Each structure stands twice: as C-alpha cells, then as structure tokens.
Amino acid sequence: MTRQRGLAIVPMFRRWPGLFAVAAALFVNVGCAARWDEMLSHERDWSYVFGMGKPHPLNVILETTDGHRRAQALSELQEPLQNGGDAKDQDAYLKVLKESATADPEPLCRLTSIRALGRFKDPRAARILEDAYQQPKLPFTPENNSLIRKESLVALEKMHNDESRHLLIRVARQPGPPLDANLEDRQQTQDEKIVAIRALGKYKQQECKDALVHVMRTEKDIALRDRALASLEECTGQRWPAERAAWQTENVQPLQPQDNLIYRVTGFKN
C-alpha cells in the first residue's frame, strides 16, 4: 500500500509540475526555524507562515496560550529605551516580563523572560530578577526550579546592577548544604554560589571583597575557592595566595611580585 502511494506521486508531479514548484518555493521561503515552529503550533498563524507579516511579539504574548510561541516572543523583546522606544513601551514590556518571570505556568517562558530581563539596563529589571530568585516555592520539577534560580543570578551578573550586590553577597556567603542533603540540593547550592562569587568580581565595594575573603577562609570546596580567588583578584587588581592555610591568619596580605612563582622563575611580573 505504501509503495503504491509513493509511486502515485510521480504522475502527479508530471501532470502539475508548476504546483510542485510553487510549493517548494514556499517552503524554501518559510524554512526558518521560527516559521517551522509556527507551522507546528496548535495556534498557528498562517499569515506569518506564508510570509504575510510576522506578528508583534507583545501581541503573541498577550493573545496566545501556546507556551512555545510565547517563549519565542518573549526572547525577541528588546528594551524599548535602548532601541528607540519610549517610557510607555518600557513600562509595558517590564510589566509583561515581570508577570512571566515570576508567575508564568510554563517553565520555558519563565526562563526566557529571565534571560530577556538580563539584557535590560533598567534597574527595575534587576528588582524583578531578584524577586524571581527569591520566590519561596517554585511549582516545577526540581531540575527546572534549580535552573530558574540559577538563571536569575546569571541574568543579574550580566546586568551588573549596583544594588544587586547585596543579594549576590548573601548567596556567596551562604553555608553549604547539610551533610545529609541529597546530591541535587548540594549541586544547586554550589551552582548558585559559583555564579554569585563570579559576579562579585565585577564589583569594587569593600563588602564584596569581604564576602570573597570569607569564602576563601571558610570554604572547603576547591572549585568555589578557585572561583573566589579569581574574583578577588579581579575586583582588587592584586594577586592573592591560593593555599587555604594562608587564609586562616587574621590579616592576609596580597602577594608581592617576588612571592609569585612566575616572577621567581623568569623575573617577569604577571
């Protein structure tokens, strides 16, 4: 039966070659990923599929319940005040992104909104990201909940908002999970701390330096200590000892050029 149907296409092609040519051209023109997603959506917009104009992302977000279409539209939102828009557009975009980042029933939409907010310069976007991270209980799987929290911190790191350092300091200084915690909880805590510690390297305030010193003194995890050392050197512009024992003294001093192994071997400062 399948073979007969396949062979039937040949005389159809010979009879209507122009029709097949038009169909092929249409699929070439609409072959981009976004339009294929549109074709597969339960709420597909055929006017867009056949090249009659893409709907505005904000209209898609407000009018459709299809999670994939809304996530795609959320990813396309650009900050109005940085792209020729006005304050009214800015307020509307932030309102939509806040609702999606903190209350959307689709985890993909929450993640997409959080990443979009990370491209904003508006301080209100940073406050939304902080709220998204600090929500007491997320309704998704443990993996998705962990990813949403981590991506909120990553977005804050990209924004480098001055006031966000307070949250980053709290995350970096938080104690590790209890010894009887499961592997997922331990990994989530470590992932969040690494992002926060990495982000603190971009700040110059003394309290950020103190938080990194605290990690160097108290943290036993090598990966966290290495990340804290790199961030401490980034924010201070100085080299510091890597050995954990050196940080158990009351007043740790930065390395002098002669204390550096490269200097001792080659005579060059690095």
Secondary structure, 3 states (H helix, E strand, C coil): CHHHHHHHHHHHHHHCHHHHHHHHHHHHHCCCHHHHHHHHCCCCCHHHHCCCCCCCHHHHHHHCCCHHHHHHHHHCCCCHHHCCCCHHHHHHHHHHHHHHHHHCCCHHHHHHHHHHHCCCCCHHHHHHHHHHHHCCCCCCCHHHHHHHHHHHHHHHHHHCCHHHHHHHHHHHHCCCCCCCCCHHHHHHHHHHHHHHHHHHCCCCCHHHHHHHHHHHHHCCCHHHHHHHHHHHHHHHCCCCCCCHHHHHCCCCCCCCHHHCHHHHHHCCCC
